[in-house]
Amino acid sequence: MQQQQLPVLICGGGIAGLALAYWLHRGGRHCIIVERSPSLRPSGQNIDIRGLARDVISWMGIDGSVKRSSTMEVGKHMIDQSGRIWGSHPAQPNGFTAELEILRSDLAHILQEVVKDDVKIIYGDYIDDIVEKEDRVTVHFHESKESQDFSVVIGADGVGSKTRSIVFGEEALSAYRPIGLHQGFFSLPSLDMGPWARWLQAPGGRSILARPNGKGGTTVLMGFTTSHGSTNKRAQWKSMEQVKVGLAELYGDVGWEVPKLIEGMMTCDDLYFSEAAQIHLRSWSRGRVVLLGDAAHCPTSMSGMGTSCALVGAYVLASEMCLHPFHPTEAFSEYERVLRPYMEKAQEIKPWQVSLLHPQNMYQIWLGRGLSVLSSYLDLQKYLKREIKPEGIEVKSYEDLWKS
């Protein structure tokens, strides 16, 4: 494989960006990553690695490291306000808990270790301008105030992608589609609640999911639909302190161990609060700029497929770029043709699924508990999840490309 004269710029040093850098370097391409955060983020929620993504980490040679860093979650209990278990759902490939669960930060560290000696990573900066020319792209870095030429630019900078905003303009605004849900994520390193995740629902479209982190601690997800209070809590709550106070008020009457979770949240330093939204674009590329992962096709955390989509997408994009090293638009077009069916399947979240997970009243909660009991006895979760898990999707084989 031939080396291009100009390097590839990857905007975003998360899962998608790091995985792409690995494959591009392996294919003989020179890469630079620019990441807005000052360092690799030390925290993160539990993420699933499913289907084809498990093959990808095996081909990368990191499957052993990923398994050793697993959260060891054995499944999920559905509980009520008193802590009573109504249904238990063991881990399985199509289940609510995947057979391979890992903290996002742990996977990012594993990927960083793989590429750190071969790929330059610039932390604490981002691009604020892109000018495309016939044979290159000139970008301007916001913090360093420097400009530099690259062969192509890949936007792997998440659901709020700056790259997408610069390149797609007005279309980037309409591509952002909320699903009617807000979520708060945080971790409690010293609170050990055992190997089972616990899922609690409360009236008003509220839910709490507490999960083991594999290190003697717990990660927590608080989710509520926009029907509970304001339609935009993120706009109301201007600071993290306001978010903490707001969530404490919102969940103060839920019961179970929630007061303990709230107490830990008030002193945690890794709370992340956001509106759940998908990204839908007519095309993932323009000229010499292409989007990857959540920046291109965010499925939301509800799908459980964001990480898997990022890993598979990085593999496909790098493969096509190495097959078409001097024709990036052809590479990007084929990347999208191969991958779009996989991503569209991952984005198939229906309104009833949001309502099922975040019921509005006790009648709906009791209905959910009944389904959970039934699912525990009849193992229905594999059928319920099959609708939104693209486990059976396959993409084009690149085996011959990566044999060497």
C-alpha positions in Angstrom: 0.0 0.0 0.0 1.3 3.4 -0.9 1.8 6.3 1.5 0.1 9.6 0.6 2.3 12.7 0.8 -0.2 14.6 3.0 -1.5 13.1 6.3 -5.1 12.3 7.2 -6.7 14.5 9.9 -9.0 12.8 12.3 -11.1 15.2 14.3 -12.1 13.4 17.5 -10.0 11.1 19.7 -12.8 8.8 21.0 -13.6 5.2 20.0 -14.3 5.9 16.3 -11.3 8.2 15.8 -8.8 5.9 17.6 -10.0 2.8 15.8 -9.8 4.5 12.5 -6.3 5.7 13.2 -5.3 2.1 13.9 -6.6 0.7 10.6 -5.2 3.6 8.5 -1.8 3.3 10.0 -1.9 -0.4 9.5 -2.7 0.3 5.8 0.3 2.7 5.5 -1.5 6.0 5.9 -0.1 8.8 8.0 -2.7 10.1 10.5 -3.0 12.9 13.0 -5.8 13.1 15.6 -7.0 16.4 17.1 -9.1 16.0 20.2 -10.9 19.0 21.9 -10.6 17.6 25.4 -7.3 18.3 27.2 -6.7 14.5 27.7 -8.3 11.2 27.2 -11.5 11.2 29.3 -11.0 9.2 32.5 -14.6 8.2 33.0 -17.4 6.8 30.9 -20.5 4.6 30.9 -20.9 0.9 30.3 -20.9 0.2 26.5 -21.7 -3.0 24.6 -19.6 -4.6 21.9 -21.9 -6.7 19.7 -22.1 -8.6 16.5 -19.6 -7.7 13.8 -17.8 -5.3 16.2 -16.6 -8.3 18.2 -14.9 -9.6 15.0 -13.3 -6.1 14.5 -11.6 -6.0 17.9 -10.4 -9.6 17.3 -8.9 -8.5 14.0 -7.2 -5.6 15.8 -5.7 -8.0 18.3 -7.3 -6.3 21.3 -10.1 -8.8 22.1 -8.0 -10.2 25.0 -7.5 -6.8 26.6 -11.1 -5.9 26.1 -12.3 -9.1 27.8 -9.9 -8.6 30.7 -11.4 -5.1 31.2 -15.0 -6.3 31.1 -17.4 -4.9 33.7 -18.4 -8.6 34.4 -22.1 -7.6 34.4 -24.0 -10.8 34.4 -27.4 -9.4 33.5 -30.1 -6.9 34.5 -32.8 -7.1 37.3 -36.0 -5.1 36.9 -36.8 -3.8 40.4 -39.4 -1.7 42.1 -39.1 1.1 44.6 -38.6 -1.3 47.5 -35.8 -3.2 45.6 -37.9 -6.2 44.9 -36.8 -8.1 41.7 -39.6 -8.5 39.2 -37.6 -10.0 36.3 -34.0 -11.1 35.6 -32.4 -11.0 32.2 -29.0 -12.7 31.9 -26.4 -11.5 29.5 -26.6 -12.9 26.0 -25.7 -11.7 22.4 -29.2 -10.3 21.7 -30.0 -9.5 25.3 -30.4 -6.3 27.3 -26.9 -7.0 28.6 -24.4 -8.0 25.9 -21.9 -10.8 26.6 -19.1 -8.2 26.3 -19.5 -5.0 28.3 -16.8 -2.5 29.0 -16.4 1.0 30.3 -16.1 3.5 27.5 -12.9 5.0 29.1 -11.3 1.5 29.3 -11.9 0.8 25.7 -10.5 4.2 24.7 -7.4 3.6 26.8 -6.9 0.2 25.1 -7.2 1.8 21.7 -4.9 4.7 22.7 -2.2 2.2 23.8 -2.4 0.5 20.4 -1.8 3.7 18.4 0.2 6.0 20.7 3.6 5.1 19.2 2.4 5.5 15.6 -0.2 8.3 15.6 0.2 11.9 16.7 -2.6 13.0 19.0 -3.1 16.7 19.6 -5.2 17.3 22.8 -6.9 20.6 23.7 -7.6 21.9 20.2 -10.1 21.6 17.4 -10.6 23.0 13.9 -12.8 26.0 13.2 -12.4 26.3 9.4 -12.1 24.0 6.5 -11.1 25.1 3.0 -11.2 22.4 0.3 -8.9 22.6 -2.7 -8.5 20.3 -5.7 -5.9 17.9 -4.1 -6.0 18.8 -0.4 -7.9 20.3 2.5 -6.6 23.3 4.5 -7.8 23.5 8.1 -7.4 26.1 10.8 -6.8 25.1 14.4 -8.7 27.2 16.9 -6.3 27.2 19.8 -2.9 27.1 18.1 -4.1 29.5 15.4 -2.2 27.5 12.8 -3.3 26.3 9.4 -2.2 23.0 7.9 -2.9 20.9 4.7 -4.3 17.4 4.8 -5.2 14.9 2.2 -8.7 14.4 3.8 -10.5 15.3 7.0 -12.5 12.7 9.0 -15.0 14.1 11.5 -15.3 11.6 14.3 -16.2 14.2 16.8 -19.5 12.9 18.1 -23.1 13.8 18.0 -22.4 17.5 18.5 -19.7 17.4 15.7 -18.0 20.7 14.9 -16.8 19.2 11.6 -20.4 18.4 10.6 -21.5 22.0 11.4 -18.7 23.5 9.4 -19.1 21.3 6.3 -22.9 20.7 6.2 -24.2 24.1 7.4 -28.0 24.2 7.6 -28.3 20.5 6.8 -26.4 19.8 10.0 -29.1 21.5 12.0 -31.9 19.5 10.5 -29.9 16.3 10.8 -30.1 16.6 14.6 -33.3 14.8 15.7 -34.2 14.4 19.4 -36.1 11.3 20.4 -37.8 12.9 23.4 -35.4 11.9 26.1 -32.8 13.5 28.4 -30.1 11.5 30.2 -27.6 12.0 33.0 -24.6 9.8 33.4 -22.2 9.6 36.3 -20.1 7.1 38.2 -19.7 6.2 41.9 -16.3 4.4 42.2 -16.8 3.3 45.8 -20.4 2.0 45.7 -20.5 -1.7 44.9 -23.9 -3.0 44.1 -22.9 -6.5 42.9 -22.6 -8.0 39.4 -26.2 -7.4 38.4 -27.4 -4.2 36.8 -30.6 -2.8 38.4 -33.3 -1.0 36.4 -36.0 1.0 38.1 -38.9 2.9 36.5 -41.0 5.7 38.1 -44.1 7.5 37.0 -43.6 10.6 34.7 -41.3 8.9 32.2 -38.4 8.4 34.6 -36.0 5.5 34.9 -32.7 4.7 36.6 -30.2 2.1 35.6 -27.3 1.3 38.0 -24.6 -1.0 36.6 -21.4 -2.5 37.9 -18.2 -1.0 36.5 -16.0 -4.1 37.1 -13.8 -2.2 39.6 -16.0 -2.4 42.7 -18.0 0.7 41.7 -21.2 1.6 40.0 -22.2 3.7 36.9 -25.6 5.3 36.9 -27.9 6.4 34.1 -30.9 8.7 34.9 -33.2 9.1 32.0 -36.5 11.0 31.6 -38.8 11.8 28.8 -39.5 15.4 27.8 -43.1 15.0 29.0 -41.8 15.3 32.5 -41.5 19.1 33.0 -39.8 21.3 30.5 -39.2 20.1 27.0 -35.6 21.3 27.2 -34.0 20.8 30.6 -30.6 21.2 29.1 -31.5 24.8 28.2 -32.9 25.4 31.7 -30.0 24.0 33.6 -27.0 26.2 32.6 -24.3 24.7 34.9 -23.4 21.2 36.2 -24.5 22.3 39.7 -27.9 23.2 38.3 -28.1 19.9 36.6 -27.3 18.1 39.8 -29.8 20.0 41.8 -32.4 19.5 39.1 -31.9 15.7 38.9 -31.9 15.4 42.7 -35.3 17.1 42.8 -36.6 15.1 39.8 -35.7 11.7 41.4 -36.0 12.5 45.1 -39.3 10.5 45.5 -38.3 7.4 43.5 -37.3 5.2 46.4 -35.0 2.1 46.6 -31.3 3.2 46.9 -31.8 6.4 44.9 -31.1 8.8 47.8 -27.7 7.1 48.1 -27.1 7.5 44.3 -28.2 11.2 44.5 -25.8 11.8 47.4 -22.9 10.4 45.3 -24.0 12.3 42.3 -23.8 15.6 44.2 -20.0 15.2 44.8 -19.1 13.3 41.6 -16.8 15.0 39.0 -17.9 13.2 35.9 -21.6 14.0 35.4 -22.6 14.2 31.8 -26.0 15.4 30.9 -27.5 15.5 27.4 -30.5 15.3 25.2 -30.7 12.0 23.4 -30.8 12.6 19.6 -30.1 10.8 16.4 -28.2 12.1 13.4 -29.7 11.6 9.9 -27.8 13.0 6.9 -28.6 12.5 3.2 -24.8 11.9 2.7 -22.0 11.3 5.2 -19.4 13.1 3.0 -18.7 16.3 1.0 -15.7 16.4 -1.2 -12.6 15.4 0.9 -14.4 15.5 4.2 -16.3 12.5 5.6 -18.0 11.8 8.9 -17.7 8.7 11.1 -19.5 7.2 14.1 -22.0 9.4 16.0 -21.0 12.4 13.9 -22.5 10.7 10.9 -25.3 8.5 12.2 -25.7 8.6 16.0 -28.2 5.9 17.0 -28.4 7.1 20.6 -27.5 5.1 23.7 -30.9 3.5 23.7 -29.9 1.4 20.8 -26.9 -0.1 22.6 -25.1 0.0 19.2 -23.1 3.3 19.2 -19.8 1.7 20.0 -20.3 -1.3 17.7 -21.2 1.1 14.9 -18.1 3.2 15.5 -15.8 0.1 15.4 -17.4 -1.4 12.3 -17.5 2.0 10.6 -13.8 2.7 11.3 -12.9 -0.7 9.8 -15.0 -0.1 6.7 -13.9 3.5 6.1 -10.2 2.7 6.5 -10.5 -0.3 4.2 -12.1 1.7 1.5 -9.5 4.6 1.9 -6.7 2.0 1.5 -8.3 0.5 -1.5 -8.7 4.0 -3.1 -5.7 5.9 -1.7 -5.8 8.7 -4.3 -9.5 8.8 -4.9 -11.1 9.8 -1.6 -14.6 10.6 -3.0 -14.8 7.1 -4.4 -13.6 5.6 -1.0 -16.2 7.7 0.8 -19.0 6.7 -1.6 -18.3 3.0 -1.2 -17.9 3.3 2.6 -21.4 4.8 2.8 -22.9 2.3 0.3 -21.5 -0.7 2.3 -22.3 0.7 5.8 -25.5 2.6 5.5 -27.8 -0.5 5.8 -26.0 -1.5 9.0 -26.4 2.0 10.5 -30.0 2.4 9.5 -30.9 -0.9 11.2 -29.1 0.4 14.4 -31.2 3.6 14.3 -34.6 1.8 14.2 -35.8 3.1 17.5 -39.6 3.3 17.6 -41.7 5.7 19.9 -43.1 2.7 21.7 -39.7 1.6 22.7 -38.9 4.9 24.4 -42.3 4.7 26.2 -41.8 1.1 27.2 -38.5 2.0 28.9 -39.8 5.3 30.4 -43.5 4.7 31.3 -45.7 7.6 32.3 -48.0 6.1 34.9 -48.3 3.1 37.3 -50.5 1.2 34.9 -47.7 1.2 32.3 -45.1 0.4 34.9 -47.1 -2.7 36.1 -47.5 -3.7 32.4 -43.7 -3.5 32.1 -43.2 -5.5 35.2 -45.5 -8.2 33.9 -43.6 -8.4 30.6 -40.4 -8.6 32.6 -41.7 -11.5 34.6 -42.9 -13.2 31.5 -39.6 -12.6 29.7 -37.6 -14.1 32.6 -39.5 -17.3 32.4 -39.8 -17.6 28.6 -36.5 -15.9 27.6 -38.3 -13.3 25.4 -35.6 -10.7 25.5 -33.8 -12.1 22.5 -37.0 -11.6 20.5 -37.7 -8.2 21.9 -34.2 -7.0 21.1 -33.9 -8.6 17.7 -35.9 -5.7 16.3 -33.2 -3.2 17.1 -30.0 -5.2 17.2 -28.4 -5.6 13.7 -26.6 -8.8 14.8 -27.3 -10.5 11.5 -26.1 -7.6 9.3 -22.9 -8.3 7.4 -20.7 -5.9 5.5 -18.3 -6.4 2.6 -15.3 -8.6 3.3 -11.9 -6.9 3.3 -10.0 -10.0 4.3 -7.6 -10.0 1.4 -6.7 -6.4 2.0 -5.5 -7.0 5.6 -3.8 -10.4 5.1 -0.3 -8.9 5.2 
